[in-house]
Amino acid sequence: MNNAFEIIGGKPLKGEITPQGAKNEALQILSAVLLTSEKVTISNIPDITDVNKLIELLGDMGVTVERLGPDTYSFEAKNIDQDFFLSDAFKAQGGGLRGSIMIVGPLLARFGKASIPKPGGDKIGRRRLDTHFLGFEKLGARFDYNPENGFFNVDASNLKGTYMLLDEASVTGTANIVMAAVLAEGITTIYNAACEPYLQQLCKMLNRMGAKISGIGSNLLTIEGVKVLGGTEHRMLPDMIEIGSFIGLAAMTGSEITIKDVKYKELGMIPDVFRRLGIQLELRGDDIYIPAQEHYEIETFIDGSIMTIADAPWPGFTPDLLSIVLVVAIQAKGSVLIHQKMFESRLFFVDKLLDMGAQIILCDPHRATVIGLDHQVKLRGISMTSPDIRAGVSLLIAALSAQGKSTIYNIEQIQRGYQHIDDRLRALGADIKRI
């Protein structure tokens, strides 16, 4: 297994890069094919481990999967093998793939039952699945945990619409509950629903399949249950985390980069947060153009106090980009406080950045103050290991801006979220190879 990247940093890059389809949208959209026996065609699917595993899992469940092009597949979930869910094969696959929780809602809705192994995944703190389970229970599902085989068995033979207030605005939780509710009897109202563009995409797709969902884009969704859903075609949004990563990469390496086809309206406040770090970017058609800039200066708040960038549920700033903002701030002029509210151990990769020469004060597991070097001092290349997907790419950006050679191990983590990232960076002139 090629499990490390070797990077010689310190070179400006140049050119165009196209973001992949959105990983977090893919896991929901692919699960939704289970809601109908008719054919569903999906394009702009990213070629990354988590997504490919889910496509493989769908195939093993009995879905007819056809690859129509590099990023386009059709799915027909006519004959689903119900016994597969109690097999060791499913336990092995489902347990290692966080996305597998997303098949539960559709299975409950269509077949009235499901089994799921206890889930696994990233090391970014506890990701509770309570929201999913509580939502299913409110719709009338009954859970039974079997400690002997490590499975939850769920009986949902009689789902009925209801009002619910989610305990947190979980994107995957909302998606899962929506998929269960579209075929439930009566009206379901979900308040404190997540309203991310990816979730809006799912709801629009379900409506094209015959669902009756209103309130899309708000945190109050109303779902009128229908008897059956039909096939449709769907194109996924570009991955906003990749787009943000490339903006940061351009700034940190002083590069002139054009990011193609970004679906700008769906990026929310992401471009503005990078502008607050002093990064110039302009919209050209639906592309973001970032000129080569020697310096970028962090704004202060109007009263002169230090800039704080914090994550919040959409339309707030996504937690997945805070690691990127933290790294990009290292070479800015000025200081910024990064406040990671939603996950408790995402800032622990700063020790690697300190080894590279960054000036960062880790206040606690949630907050770090970055004192910008303004390119007066270059980072130095080191050997490091990637703890999670987003930190992995942040370290990659740091390495590309550093003087000398860096080696990043555990790159499987990066490949879970970013397709062919080394090839695409080489096309911009990056000196990166697998070893």
ZARO-689620 format. One record per residue (C-alpha): residue number from 0; residue in one letter; z, x, y. Coordinates in Angstrom, 2 decimals, padded with zeros to 5 digits, always signed. Each point is the difference from the previous one (the first is absolute). Layout:
! residues N
NUM / a / Z / X / Y
...
! end
This chain:
! residues 435
0 / m / +000.00 / +000.00 / +000.00
1 / n / -000.93 / +001.41 / +003.42
2 / n / +003.34 / -000.50 / +001.58
3 / a / +000.02 / +001.92 / +003.27
4 / f / -002.01 / +000.32 / +003.20
5 / e / -000.45 / +003.42 / +001.56
6 / i / -000.66 / -000.23 / +003.73
7 / i / -000.93 / +002.65 / +002.55
8 / g / +000.96 / -001.60 / +003.30
9 / g / -000.52 / +000.57 / +003.69
10 / k / -003.66 / -000.99 / +000.23
11 / p / -001.29 / -002.87 / +002.12
12 / l / -001.98 / -002.59 / -001.98
13 / k / -003.00 / -002.01 / +001.10
14 / g / -002.01 / -002.98 / -001.15
15 / e / +000.23 / -003.56 / -001.27
16 / i / +002.28 / -001.48 / -002.63
17 / t / +000.03 / -003.52 / -001.46
18 / p / +003.32 / -001.51 / -001.02
19 / q / +000.32 / -001.34 / -003.55
20 / g / +000.81 / -003.62 / -000.82
21 / a / +003.64 / -000.92 / +000.54
22 / k / +002.23 / +000.88 / -002.95
23 / n / +002.66 / -002.57 / +000.91
24 / e / -002.59 / -002.75 / +000.31
25 / a / -001.65 / +000.98 / -003.28
26 / l / +003.09 / -000.57 / -002.12
27 / q / +000.33 / -003.60 / +001.27
28 / i / -003.68 / -000.88 / -000.03
29 / l / -000.55 / +001.34 / -003.53
30 / s / +002.96 / -002.00 / -001.30
31 / a / -001.42 / -003.18 / +001.56
32 / v / -003.01 / +000.08 / -002.38
33 / l / +002.42 / -001.32 / -002.65
34 / l / +000.27 / -003.32 / +001.85
35 / t / -003.42 / -001.24 / -001.10
36 / s / -002.17 / +000.03 / -003.10
37 / e / -003.07 / +000.47 / +002.22
38 / k / -001.56 / +003.28 / +001.11
39 / v / +001.43 / +001.84 / +003.02
40 / t / -001.92 / +002.92 / +001.55
41 / i / +001.91 / +002.53 / +002.12
42 / s / -001.44 / +002.87 / +002.06
43 / n / +001.41 / +003.00 / +001.90
44 / i / +002.52 / +000.68 / -002.79
45 / p / +001.56 / +003.46 / +000.39
46 / d / -000.43 / +002.40 / -002.92
47 / i / +003.66 / +001.02 / -000.35
48 / t / +002.43 / +000.20 / -002.91
49 / d / +002.16 / -003.06 / +000.77
50 / v / -003.02 / -002.24 / +000.44
51 / n / -001.91 / +001.32 / -003.02
52 / k / +003.09 / -000.52 / -002.17
53 / l / +000.21 / -003.62 / +001.11
54 / i / -003.71 / -000.56 / -000.73
55 / e / +000.56 / +001.52 / -003.46
56 / l / +003.02 / -002.25 / -000.52
57 / l / -002.08 / -003.08 / +000.91
58 / g / -002.59 / +001.07 / -002.59
59 / d / +002.69 / +000.41 / -002.69
60 / m / +001.27 / -003.50 / +000.81
61 / g / -003.40 / -001.42 / -000.88
62 / v / -001.66 / -000.17 / +003.43
63 / t / -003.74 / +000.78 / -000.17
64 / v / -000.40 / +002.90 / +002.44
65 / e / -003.43 / +001.19 / +001.14
66 / r / -000.59 / +002.93 / +002.33
67 / l / -002.91 / -000.97 / +002.24
68 / g / +000.09 / +003.08 / +002.28
69 / p / +002.22 / +002.91 / +001.06
70 / d / +002.43 / -002.34 / +001.79
71 / t / -001.00 / -003.43 / -001.31
72 / y / +001.20 / -001.84 / -003.10
73 / s / -000.21 / -003.50 / -001.38
74 / f / +002.87 / -001.58 / -001.93
75 / e / +000.00 / -003.05 / -002.22
76 / a / +003.44 / -001.04 / -001.26
77 / k / -001.23 / -002.61 / -002.48
78 / n / +001.80 / +001.07 / -003.17
79 / i / +003.38 / +001.55 / +000.71
80 / d / +001.87 / +001.37 / -003.01
81 / q / +003.51 / -001.44 / +000.42
82 / d / +001.52 / +002.12 / -002.82
83 / f / -001.00 / +003.20 / +001.78
84 / f / +002.92 / -000.48 / +002.41
85 / l / +002.57 / +000.60 / -002.71
86 / s / -001.73 / +003.10 / -001.39
87 / d / +001.19 / +003.60 / +000.29
88 / a / -003.34 / +000.84 / +001.61
89 / f / +000.73 / -002.39 / +002.87
90 / k / +003.53 / +001.35 / +000.32
91 / a / -001.32 / +003.56 / +000.27
92 / q / -002.66 / -000.92 / +002.57
93 / g / +001.88 / -002.63 / +001.96
94 / g / +003.18 / +002.04 / +000.25
95 / g / -001.74 / +002.97 / +001.61
96 / l / -001.93 / -002.00 / +002.56
97 / r / +001.76 / -001.63 / +002.88
98 / g / -003.09 / -002.15 / +000.67
99 / s / +000.47 / -001.74 / -003.36
100 / i / +002.70 / -002.24 / +001.52
101 / m / -002.87 / -001.65 / +001.92
102 / i / -001.49 / -001.58 / -003.12
103 / v / +003.12 / -002.14 / -000.54
104 / g / -000.67 / -002.61 / +002.72
105 / p / -003.55 / -000.75 / -001.19
106 / l / +001.07 / -000.12 / -003.68
107 / l / +002.87 / -002.40 / +000.74
108 / a / -002.31 / -002.22 / +002.04
109 / r / -002.77 / -000.17 / -002.56
110 / f / +001.78 / +000.24 / -003.36
111 / g / +003.57 / -001.04 / +000.76
112 / k / +001.54 / +003.16 / -001.45
113 / a / +000.06 / +003.78 / +000.27
114 / s / +001.83 / +003.07 / -001.26
115 / i / +000.52 / +003.10 / +002.08
116 / p / +001.52 / +003.37 / -000.78
117 / k / +002.53 / +001.36 / +002.48
118 / p / -002.13 / +001.71 / +002.68
119 / g / -000.20 / +003.67 / +001.13
120 / g / -001.86 / +002.02 / +002.68
121 / d / +000.59 / +002.09 / +003.15
122 / k / +003.19 / +001.80 / +001.00
123 / i / +000.46 / -001.44 / +003.46
124 / g / +003.24 / -001.77 / -000.58
125 / r / +000.72 / -003.27 / -001.68
126 / r / -002.84 / -002.47 / +000.22
127 / r / +001.57 / -003.23 / -000.99
128 / l / -002.02 / -002.63 / -001.84
129 / d / +002.58 / -002.69 / +000.70
130 / t / -002.28 / -001.68 / +002.55
131 / h / -002.66 / -000.58 / -002.68
132 / f / +002.46 / -001.38 / -002.55
133 / l / +001.93 / -002.18 / +002.45
134 / g / -003.28 / -001.50 / +001.21
135 / f / -001.16 / -000.80 / -003.54
136 / e / +003.41 / -001.53 / -000.78
137 / k / -000.22 / -002.26 / +003.06
138 / l / -003.36 / -001.23 / -001.30
139 / g / +001.76 / -000.88 / -003.26
140 / a / -000.50 / +003.09 / -002.20
141 / r / +002.79 / +001.08 / -002.37
142 / f / +000.68 / +003.69 / -000.69
143 / d / +001.50 / +001.47 / -003.10
144 / y / +000.60 / +003.77 / -000.22
145 / n / -000.05 / +001.50 / -003.48
146 / p / +001.88 / +003.33 / +000.11
147 / e / -001.19 / +000.89 / -003.52
148 / n / -003.68 / +000.30 / +000.88
149 / g / +000.42 / +000.39 / +003.78
150 / f / -002.16 / -003.06 / +000.81
151 / f / +000.50 / -002.93 / +002.31
152 / n / -001.31 / -003.20 / -001.60
153 / v / -000.92 / -002.67 / +002.49
154 / d / -000.51 / -003.68 / -000.69
155 / a / -001.88 / -001.86 / +002.72
156 / s / -001.47 / -002.96 / -001.83
157 / n / +000.82 / -002.30 / +002.88
158 / l / -000.42 / +001.66 / +003.41
159 / k / +000.62 / -002.28 / +003.00
160 / g / -000.56 / +000.63 / +003.70
161 / t / +003.07 / +000.50 / +002.17
162 / y / +001.26 / +001.47 / +003.28
163 / m / +001.21 / +003.59 / -000.12
164 / l / +001.24 / +002.59 / +002.47
165 / l / -000.70 / +003.48 / -001.39
166 / d / +002.92 / +002.45 / +000.09
167 / e / -002.41 / +002.67 / +001.27
168 / a / -003.60 / -000.12 / +001.21
169 / s / -001.23 / +001.85 / -003.08
170 / v / -003.80 / +000.33 / -000.16
171 / t / -000.22 / +000.12 / -003.79
172 / g / +002.72 / -002.65 / -000.30
173 / t / -001.84 / -002.39 / +002.35
174 / a / -003.31 / +000.64 / -001.79
175 / n / +001.51 / -000.63 / -003.41
176 / i / +001.70 / -003.23 / +001.09
177 / v / -003.16 / -001.23 / +001.74
178 / m / -002.00 / +000.58 / -003.20
179 / a / +002.58 / -001.93 / -002.02
180 / a / +000.12 / -002.84 / +002.56
181 / v / -003.76 / -000.64 / +000.35
182 / l / -000.04 / -001.80 / -003.38
183 / a / +003.53 / -001.48 / +000.20
184 / e / +000.40 / -003.74 / +000.42
185 / g / +000.63 / -001.14 / +003.57
186 / i / +000.54 / +001.93 / +003.23
187 / t / +001.60 / +003.43 / +000.31
188 / t / +001.18 / +001.32 / +003.35
189 / i / +000.80 / +003.71 / +000.28
190 / y / +001.88 / +001.11 / +003.12
191 / n / +000.53 / +003.70 / +000.87
192 / a / -003.23 / +000.59 / -001.91
193 / a / -001.62 / +003.40 / +000.42
194 / c / -003.06 / -000.26 / +002.25
195 / e / -001.77 / +003.37 / -000.58
196 / p / -003.80 / -000.01 / +000.17
197 / y / -000.04 / +000.65 / -003.77
198 / l / +001.92 / -003.21 / -000.59
199 / q / -002.32 / -001.87 / +002.36
200 / q / -002.90 / +001.34 / -002.06
201 / l / +001.59 / -001.35 / -003.19
202 / c / +000.60 / -003.44 / +001.54
203 / k / -003.57 / -000.22 / +001.31
204 / m / -001.32 / +000.96 / -003.43
205 / l / +002.19 / -002.63 / -001.71
206 / n / -001.24 / -002.63 / +002.46
207 / r / -003.60 / +000.90 / -000.88
208 / m / +001.01 / -000.53 / -003.64
209 / g / +001.19 / -003.52 / +000.87
210 / a / +003.65 / +000.52 / +000.99
211 / k / +001.46 / -001.80 / +003.03
212 / i / +002.00 / +002.55 / +001.98
213 / s / +000.67 / -000.42 / +003.73
214 / g / +001.89 / +002.14 / +002.51
215 / i / -001.88 / +003.15 / -001.06
216 / g / +000.98 / +002.93 / +002.25
217 / s / +003.36 / -001.54 / +000.91
218 / n / +003.37 / +000.27 / -001.72
219 / l / -000.03 / -003.67 / -000.98
220 / l / -002.43 / -000.80 / -002.83
221 / t / -000.62 / -003.50 / -001.31
222 / i / -001.62 / -000.32 / -003.41
223 / e / -001.24 / -003.29 / -001.37
224 / g / -000.25 / +000.37 / -003.77
225 / v / -003.38 / -000.61 / -001.65
226 / k / -000.89 / -000.57 / -003.67
227 / v / -002.49 / +002.79 / -000.52
228 / l / -001.63 / +002.95 / +001.80
229 / g / -003.58 / +001.27 / -000.25
230 / g / -001.82 / +003.34 / +000.36
231 / t / -000.83 / +001.81 / +003.24
232 / e / -001.13 / +003.29 / +001.53
233 / h / +002.30 / +002.21 / +002.04
234 / r / -000.30 / +003.24 / +001.96
235 / m / +003.15 / +001.98 / +000.62
236 / l / +001.10 / +001.38 / +003.37
237 / p / -000.01 / +003.75 / +000.61
238 / d / +003.37 / +001.65 / -000.60
239 / m / +001.90 / +000.09 / +003.30
240 / i / +002.30 / +002.73 / -001.31
241 / e / -002.98 / +002.26 / -000.61
242 / i / -001.34 / -000.81 / +003.46
243 / g / +003.34 / +000.94 / +001.57
244 / s / +000.16 / +003.16 / -002.14
245 / f / -003.45 / +001.09 / +001.22
246 / i / +000.92 / -000.63 / +003.66
247 / g / +003.06 / +002.22 / -000.51
248 / l / -002.03 / +002.63 / -001.85
249 / a / -002.54 / +000.21 / +002.83
250 / a / +002.69 / +000.45 / +002.65
251 / m / +002.09 / +002.51 / -001.91
252 / t / -002.96 / +002.25 / -000.86
253 / g / -001.71 / -000.35 / +003.41
254 / s / -003.06 / -001.53 / -001.66
255 / e / -002.79 / -002.30 / +001.13
256 / i / -000.14 / -002.75 / -002.61
257 / t / -001.63 / -003.42 / -000.24
258 / i / +001.64 / -002.50 / -002.34
259 / k / -002.63 / -002.52 / -001.13
260 / d / +000.27 / -003.79 / -000.49
261 / v / +003.69 / -000.40 / +000.77
262 / k / +000.16 / -003.81 / +000.57
263 / y / +001.79 / +000.76 / +003.26
264 / k / +001.39 / -003.50 / +000.59
265 / e / +001.99 / +000.24 / -003.22
266 / l / +001.74 / +003.26 / +000.97
267 / g / +002.67 / -001.70 / +002.12
268 / m / +001.99 / +002.49 / +002.04
269 / i / -000.97 / +003.09 / -002.03
270 / p / -002.47 / +001.40 / +002.58
271 / d / +002.53 / -000.60 / +002.79
272 / v / +002.77 / +001.89 / -001.76
273 / f / -002.27 / +003.05 / -000.34
274 / r / -000.92 / -000.38 / +003.68
275 / r / +003.73 / +000.14 / +000.82
276 / l / +000.02 / +003.45 / -001.57
277 / g / -002.67 / +000.91 / +002.56
278 / i / -002.93 / -000.10 / -002.41
279 / q / -003.30 / -001.06 / +001.57
280 / l / -002.12 / -002.34 / -002.07
281 / e / -002.81 / -002.34 / +000.89
282 / l / -001.63 / -002.90 / -001.75
283 / r / -003.77 / +000.35 / -000.48
284 / g / -001.33 / -003.13 / -001.67
285 / d / +002.40 / -000.30 / -002.93
286 / d / +000.56 / +003.78 / -000.24
287 / i / +002.90 / +001.95 / +001.48
288 / y / -001.09 / +003.22 / +001.73
289 / i / +002.63 / +002.69 / +000.56
290 / p / -001.09 / +002.88 / +002.26
291 / a / +001.24 / +003.56 / -000.66
292 / q / +003.11 / +000.40 / +002.17
293 / e / +002.05 / +003.14 / +000.50
294 / h / +003.11 / -001.86 / +001.10
295 / y / +001.48 / -003.46 / -000.34
296 / e / +003.12 / -000.99 / +001.87
297 / i / +002.51 / -002.59 / -001.25
298 / e / +000.62 / -002.73 / +002.57
299 / t / +003.54 / -000.84 / +001.02
300 / f / +001.21 / -003.55 / +000.47
301 / i / -000.38 / -001.39 / +003.53
302 / d / +003.61 / +000.88 / +000.87
303 / g / -000.59 / +003.59 / -001.15
304 / s / +001.97 / -000.27 / -003.24
305 / i / -001.26 / +001.67 / -003.18
306 / m / -002.75 / -001.80 / -001.91
307 / t / +001.14 / -001.72 / -003.20
308 / i / -002.46 / -001.01 / -002.70
309 / a / +001.43 / -002.32 / -002.63
310 / d / -001.49 / -002.04 / -002.81
311 / a / +000.24 / -003.78 / -000.23
312 / p / -001.62 / -002.76 / -002.03
313 / w / -003.54 / -000.85 / +001.16
314 / p / -001.11 / -000.30 / +002.75
315 / g / +002.47 / +002.84 / +000.56
316 / f / -000.89 / +003.58 / -000.91
317 / t / -000.44 / +000.58 / -003.73
318 / p / +002.61 / +002.22 / -001.71
319 / d / -002.80 / +001.69 / -001.96
320 / l / -001.19 / +001.78 / +003.16
321 / l / +003.36 / +001.25 / +001.28
322 / s / -000.24 / +003.19 / -002.11
323 / i / -003.40 / +000.65 / +001.58
324 / v / +001.30 / -000.60 / +003.55
325 / l / +002.90 / +002.35 / -000.70
326 / v / -002.33 / +002.81 / -001.07
327 / v / -002.44 / -000.52 / +002.87
328 / a / +002.88 / +000.10 / +002.51
329 / i / +000.83 / +003.57 / -001.14
330 / q / -002.89 / +001.38 / +002.08
331 / a / +000.25 / -002.49 / +002.88
332 / k / +001.44 / +000.83 / +003.39
333 / g / +003.35 / -001.76 / +000.42
334 / s / +002.50 / -001.59 / -002.36
335 / v / +000.15 / -003.17 / -002.04
336 / l / +002.58 / -001.75 / -002.15
337 / i / -001.41 / -001.30 / -003.29
338 / h / +002.07 / -002.89 / -001.38
339 / q / -000.82 / -001.01 / -003.57
340 / k / +001.76 / -003.35 / -000.39
341 / m / -001.58 / -001.48 / -003.09
342 / f / +000.44 / +002.70 / -002.69
343 / e / +002.90 / +002.37 / -000.34
344 / s / -001.40 / +003.24 / -001.36
345 / r / -003.40 / +000.42 / +001.55
346 / l / +001.03 / +002.68 / +002.47
347 / f / +001.27 / +002.47 / -002.57
348 / f / -003.28 / +001.92 / +000.01
349 / v / +000.86 / +001.46 / +003.44
350 / d / +001.67 / +002.98 / -001.70
351 / k / -003.51 / +001.20 / -000.96
352 / l / -001.14 / -000.37 / +003.62
353 / l / +003.04 / +002.00 / +001.18
354 / d / -001.00 / +002.77 / -002.43
355 / m / -003.42 / -000.02 / +001.68
356 / g / +001.60 / +000.51 / +003.42
357 / a / +000.25 / -003.53 / +001.37
358 / q / +002.82 / -000.90 / +002.41
359 / i / +001.53 / -003.14 / -001.46
360 / i / +003.58 / -001.25 / +000.05
361 / l / +000.71 / -002.31 / -002.96
362 / c / +002.66 / -002.29 / +001.48
363 / d / +000.62 / -002.00 / -003.20
364 / p / -002.10 / -001.38 / -002.89
365 / h / -001.70 / -002.39 / +002.42
366 / r / -000.54 / +001.99 / +003.20
367 / a / -001.59 / +003.28 / +000.98
368 / t / -000.59 / +001.47 / +003.46
369 / v / -003.15 / +002.10 / +000.32
370 / i / -000.17 / +002.59 / +002.77
371 / g / -003.69 / +000.68 / +000.54
372 / l / -001.29 / +003.58 / -000.13
373 / d / -003.08 / -000.80 / +002.12
374 / h / -002.02 / +002.52 / -002.08
375 / q / +002.03 / +002.88 / +001.55
376 / v / +001.05 / +000.85 / -003.54
377 / k / -002.19 / -000.63 / -003.06
378 / l / +001.55 / -001.33 / -003.18
379 / r / -000.10 / +002.48 / -002.90
380 / g / -001.40 / -000.79 / -003.44
381 / i / +002.50 / -000.36 / -002.87
382 / s / +000.20 / -001.32 / -003.57
383 / m / +001.36 / -003.54 / -000.29
384 / t / +000.18 / -003.06 / -002.22
385 / s / -000.98 / -003.51 / +001.06
386 / p / +002.85 / -002.54 / -000.47
387 / d / -001.98 / -003.23 / +000.61
388 / i / -003.50 / -001.14 / +000.92
389 / r / +000.35 / -000.13 / +003.77
390 / a / +002.09 / +003.17 / +000.34
391 / g / -002.66 / +001.72 / -002.13
392 / v / -002.71 / -000.67 / +002.54
393 / s / +002.32 / +000.89 / +002.88
394 / l / +000.61 / +003.38 / -001.64
395 / l / -003.76 / +000.34 / -000.51
396 / i / -000.57 / -000.54 / +003.74
397 / a / +002.73 / +002.52 / +000.82
398 / a / -001.61 / +002.53 / -002.36
399 / l / -003.47 / -000.47 / +001.54
400 / s / +001.46 / +000.77 / +003.43
401 / a / +002.11 / +002.96 / -001.20
402 / q / -000.84 / +003.69 / +000.13
403 / g / -000.72 / +001.49 / -003.42
404 / k / +000.14 / -001.41 / -003.51
405 / s / +001.96 / -003.03 / -001.18
406 / t / +000.31 / -001.30 / -003.54
407 / i / +000.94 / -003.64 / -000.63
408 / y / +001.17 / -000.89 / -003.52
409 / n / +000.39 / -003.44 / -001.61
410 / i / -003.26 / -001.20 / +001.57
411 / e / -000.22 / -002.84 / -002.54
412 / q / +002.22 / -001.79 / +002.53
413 / i / -002.67 / +000.45 / +002.69
414 / q / -002.75 / -001.16 / -002.38
415 / r / +001.88 / -003.22 / -000.64
416 / g / -000.81 / -001.00 / +003.57
417 / y / -002.97 / +001.98 / +001.31
418 / q / -003.35 / +000.22 / -001.78
419 / h / -001.82 / +003.36 / -000.30
420 / i / +001.97 / +001.17 / +003.03
421 / d / -000.86 / +003.69 / -000.50
422 / d / -003.77 / -000.65 / -000.23
423 / r / +000.09 / -002.14 / +003.12
424 / l / +001.99 / +002.61 / +001.96
425 / r / -002.34 / +002.78 / -001.17
426 / a / -002.87 / -002.02 / +001.45
427 / l / +001.75 / +000.35 / +003.39
428 / g / +000.27 / +003.77 / -000.49
429 / a / +003.51 / +000.25 / -001.45
430 / d / +000.80 / +002.98 / -002.23
431 / i / +001.67 / -001.84 / -002.89
432 / k / -000.36 / +000.50 / -003.72
433 / r / +001.63 / -001.16 / -003.22
434 / i / +001.78 / +002.58 / -002.13
! end
